[in-house]
Amino acid sequence: MLGRGIGLSKDKVDHLRHWRESTVYTDIERLVLEYTERLATEVRIEDELYDRLREHFTPRQILVLCTTVGVAGMINRIHGTFKTELEEFTSSRPRVQESLDKLLEK
């Protein structure tokens, strides 16, 4: 899994879907997760969230974050479109299997 491969703890990977309720993330990590979720679902970021990002990150760092979220979304859509086969470790996870089942229903 990518998260573990780049050094995220097992706890952080396991709690990612419920990051708002989890206590394993720092305040800055929560801010990044909020931004990521908002950008992926609403596209535009309101000034209030951008102002909070600027308290911790330079404009260049925010641009890198934005680009990373955008590229990840694009890659996910490519994999979804072409139904990319996943390695056993990934495909055996219950939530991944649930998503695959929904995709293959149609």
SULRADA-V619132 format. One record per helix or strand of 3 or more residues. SS is the DSSP state (~ for helix, > for strand). FROM is the first residue (numbers start at 0). TO is the last residue. Records with the same first field share a line. If there is no record, write none. Layout:
SS=FROM-TO / FROM-TO
This chain:
~=1-4 / 9-13 / 15-17 / 26-41 / 46-53 / 58-81 / 87-90 / 93-104
